[in-house]
Amino acid sequence: MTKSKPSVRPACANFSSGPCAKRPGWSLDTLKDAALGRSHRSKLGKAKLADTIERTRKVLGIPADYRIGIVPASDTGAYEMAMWSLLGARGADLLTWESFGAGWVADAVKQLKLKNTRTFEAPYGQLPDLKAVDFDNDVVFTWNGTTSGVRVPNGDWIPSDRKGLTICDATSAAFAMRLPWDKLDVVTWSWQKVLGGEGQHGMLVLSPRAVERLTTYTPPWPMPKIFRLTQGGKLIEGVFKGETINTPSMLAVEDALDGLIWAEKIGGLDALVARSEKNLAAIEAWAAKTPWVGFLAADKAIRSCTSVCLVIQDPDVAKLDAEAKAAFSKKMVALLEAEKVAFDIDAYRDAPPGLRIWAGATVETADLEALFGWLDWAFATVKAG
């Protein structure tokens, strides 16, 4: 274990799980062509928004008959829009294994007050029984649990002949994991995750089945203007052509475009997935030879390659109560931030105590490898008191 300070520092110390690290080589100069001071409804503004949508389709391989929209309020806005607009037509199976999934369950049950629901819950680090899901119902779930470091292993558990809609929060999965579009009817994410864009805006993808639901079903509750996707029983097509519901930040749009262009240059989705999986493999290799640390997701098959959640399994720390464990990890985080070698890597506030390290595609493996010695040093320093 490293007890003295390592000599090598990460070139980029940004390991936050959102907003995430900017892509390698990013600078403010990349935003010089932003349509600042121009209307998003101008020819230039609409062209940039439409370009963002089409590059997104290309990089992610989204089918041509799926609609892609840019919507307000990050992934939260996109997912709430989907829930408020689509749920209630049939029963709903609600899956949760971390804090954001729990939030969607609470909204469905307590805010929308859906009557015919079933909740499938698992503790942090695990998945609920996916085989028990009834796809005659709509299914509400996250692809990757950002606060637990747990992802669904694939889409094999979702049948192609389902009657209900699959409504997937993929905010820390899109651009780092392969999403089976034929198994997904609604997919949402936000720009500030895998491609390291700026926050504020969400992405909403709808399958033809989801569009059919929108145009044939009217929810019983009042629909806020910011959530409305139909008018007079017809889809508001402009949302999916760059005519956003409210005014977008053209600076954020330019940043999103920059991330997409970078993704295209390095090899598209294959390269993005490979970078993230390589980062996870580096963390796993370090953890395998480091007795004091382990994964919150013990099962490798469901372990996230973006939001990697670690627990301190040193016997002296493991026997502490939750408050003391949290205090221990926070001391480590404070030391690392003071040394400017890792920022924002404490576990999420609702998650078990530990560390959370973002390993998405914009993170360089070399920076993670430089970080490991500092993690060992911080652990040894805090334990020594």
KAGI-V705984 format. One record per backbone hydrogen bond with DSSP energy under -1.0 kcal/mol. CO is the residue of the C=O (numbers start at 1). NH is the residue of the N-H. If there is no record, write none. Layout:
co = <CO,CO>
nh = <NH,NH>
This chain:
co = <13,13,15,23,27,28,29,31,34,35,39,42,43,44,45,46,47,48,49,50,51,52,53,54,55,56,57,57,63,67,69,71,73,74,75,76,77,78,79,80,81,82,83,91,92,93,94,96,98,99,100,101,102,103,104,105,106,107,108,115,116,118,120,123,128,129,130,134,135,135,138,139,140,141,143,144,145,145,149,150,155,165,166,166,167,168,169,170,170,173,173,179,180,181,185,186,187,188,189,190,191,192,193,200,201,202,203,204,205,206,207,208,209,210,211,213,224,225,229,231,234,235,236,237,238,238,242,249,250,251,252,253,254,255,256,257,258,259,260,261,262,263,268,269,270,271,272,273,274,275,276,277,278,279,280,281,282,283,284,287,290,292,292,294,296,299,300,302,306,306,308,309,310,311,314,315,317,321,322,323,324,325,326,327,328,329,330,331,332,333,334,335,336,345,348,354,355,357,360,364,365,366,367,368,371,372,373,374,375,376,377,378,379,380>
nh = <15,343,358,26,30,31,32,34,36,38,42,46,47,48,49,50,51,52,53,54,55,56,57,58,59,60,61,62,66,206,204,202,77,78,79,80,81,82,83,84,85,86,87,138,118,140,120,122,102,103,104,105,106,107,108,109,110,112,114,117,92,94,96,126,130,132,133,137,163,164,93,167,95,169,152,146,148,149,304,145,158,139,185,186,141,188,143,173,174,176,177,181,183,184,207,168,205,170,203,193,197,20,196,74,191,71,189,69,187,67,211,212,213,214,215,217,227,228,236,234,231,237,239,240,241,243,244,253,254,255,256,257,258,259,260,261,262,263,264,265,266,268,272,273,274,275,276,277,278,279,280,281,282,283,284,285,286,287,288,290,293,313,314,311,298,302,303,151,308,359,357,296,355,294,318,319,320,325,326,327,328,329,330,331,332,333,334,335,336,337,338,339,341,356,351,347,310,308,363,368,369,370,371,372,375,376,377,378,379,380,381,382,383,384>
